[in-house]
Every structure is written in C-alpha cells, then in structure tokens.
Amino acid sequence: MKIIVDTCVWSLALSRKESIENEYVSELKELIKEVRAQLIGPVRQELLSGIKSKKQFNLLRDHLRAFEQIDIKTEDYELAAEYFNTARKKGIQGSNTDFLICATSNRHKMPILTTDKDFVNFQTVLPIELHRTRT
C-alpha cells in the first residue's frame, strides 16, 4: 500500500543538522526502498519554499522529482474545504495543506505518515488513516 508522507517527515529526513535518525526517518527510508512513499504538490512546494541557495534548491528539486506526484483533482480541493469546515465546527484547526492531504488520502485510500499531532485530532472527525512506524 502506498503512503502519503507529510512535510514534517520529509523535513526531518532532509535536515542538514547532525544526521537526524528517528523512527519516522527510518520509516520513510523503508517506504522509499519499497517504492511506497507518495508526495503531493503542496508538500513539494512547502519543502522547496525558503531555500536560500539556488544550488541547494535545484539539488532538492531534482531529488524530489524522483517521486511520482499524486494528481490532485477539483473534488480533492472541495473535500478539503468540507473537511476544514467539519473540523472547525468541532473546534479543531489545521492548515489548508493538512486538509488537502486528508482529502487526497481519502480519495486514494492511502494512509498518512506524519509527526504532526493535528492529524490525530483530524482522525477523530475525518475518515483518514494514519500510518504507524514499524518500530
């Protein structure tokens, strides 16, 4: 089964600070080896945003191009807006990208790998599945 990987997990794995190793980075590495890690456009954009050096930007861009991007359709954006409204009515807040991840995850029936605790809250009111690390 393919897994949508959230920005926070990619960021941990791509961090230049002392080789960060944790269960999420290890899981991402395994998912990449198994060709199961999936990327959506807004996550790609978040990862590439704020990189100061053109050389580093191009290097990361080229590495991320190895990952097939999930198509996002009009109904995904509409469902993301519905999810936003549903969560908000229950007092749960999140970003537009987070709700788009949830909507895309739902349509493709793909769990989400994230360290973001907001997704645990989303799971209480939205039909999403979170991927658990193997460790």
C-alpha positions in Angstrom: 0.0 0.0 0.0 1.3 3.5 -0.9 1.6 6.1 1.9 1.3 9.9 1.7 4.2 11.4 3.5 3.6 14.8 5.2 6.1 17.7 5.0 7.3 17.3 8.6 8.6 13.8 8.0 10.4 14.8 4.7 11.8 17.8 6.6 13.2 15.5 9.4 14.8 13.3 6.8 16.2 16.2 4.8 17.5 18.1 7.7 21.2 19.1 7.4 21.6 19.2 11.2 23.5 16.2 12.6 22.2 13.2 10.9 18.7 13.1 12.5 17.7 9.5 12.9 14.4 8.6 14.4 11.5 6.2 13.8 9.9 8.4 11.2 13.1 8.9 9.2 13.7 5.2 9.3 10.2 4.5 8.2 10.5 7.0 5.3 13.7 5.3 4.2 11.9 1.9 4.2 8.9 3.3 2.3 11.3 4.8 -0.3 13.1 1.5 -0.7 9.7 -0.2 -1.2 8.6 2.5 -3.6 5.6 3.3 -1.4 6.4 6.9 -0.3 4.0 9.4 -2.1 4.3 13.1 -2.5 1.6 15.7 -3.3 2.3 19.1 -4.9 1.6 21.3 -1.9 4.1 19.2 0.2 6.7 19.5 -2.6 6.1 23.3 -2.5 6.5 23.5 1.2 9.7 21.5 1.1 11.2 23.8 -1.6 10.0 27.1 -0.1 12.5 29.1 1.9 15.7 27.5 0.5 18.1 30.4 0.1 20.7 28.9 -2.1 19.8 28.3 -5.8 22.2 25.4 -5.8 20.5 23.7 -2.8 17.1 24.4 -4.2 18.0 22.8 -7.6 19.5 19.8 -5.8 16.4 19.2 -3.6 14.1 19.8 -6.6 15.9 17.3 -8.6 15.9 14.7 -5.8 12.1 15.2 -5.2 11.4 14.8 -8.9 12.2 11.1 -8.4 8.9 10.8 -6.6 5.8 10.5 -8.6 3.3 13.2 -7.7 -0.3 12.3 -6.8 -2.7 14.2 -9.0 -5.0 16.5 -7.1 -8.4 17.0 -8.6 -11.1 19.6 -8.1 -13.0 17.3 -5.9 -10.0 17.0 -3.6 -9.9 20.7 -3.0 -13.7 20.7 -2.4 -13.4 17.8 0.0 -10.5 19.5 1.8 -12.8 22.6 2.3 -15.5 20.3 3.6 -13.0 18.7 6.0 -11.9 22.2 7.1 -15.5 23.1 7.9 -16.2 19.9 9.7 -13.1 20.1 11.8 -13.7 23.7 12.6 -17.2 23.1 13.8 -15.7 20.6 16.3 -13.0 23.2 17.4 -10.2 21.5 15.5 -8.0 23.7 13.4 -5.5 22.9 10.7 -3.8 24.3 7.6 -5.2 24.1 4.1 -2.4 21.8 3.1 -3.2 19.5 6.0 -6.8 19.2 4.9 -5.8 18.7 1.3 -3.5 15.8 2.5 -6.5 14.3 4.3 -8.8 14.7 1.2 -6.2 13.2 -1.1 -5.6 10.4 1.4 -9.3 9.6 1.5 -9.8 9.5 -2.3 -6.7 7.3 -2.9 -7.3 5.2 0.2 -3.7 5.9 1.3 -2.7 6.3 5.0 -0.7 9.3 6.0 2.8 9.3 7.7 3.2 12.4 9.8 4.6 13.5 13.1 2.0 16.3 13.3 -0.3 15.7 16.2 -3.1 17.7 14.5 -3.7 14.6 12.3 -4.6 12.6 15.4 -7.2 15.3 16.1 -8.4 15.2 12.5 -8.8 11.4 12.7 -11.5 11.9 15.4 -13.8 13.7 12.9 -12.5 12.8 9.5 -12.3 9.4 7.7 -8.5 9.2 7.5 -5.9 6.6 8.4 -2.5 7.3 9.9 0.4 5.1 9.0 2.3 3.8 12.0 6.0 3.3 12.0 7.3 -0.3 12.3 9.4 0.4 15.4 
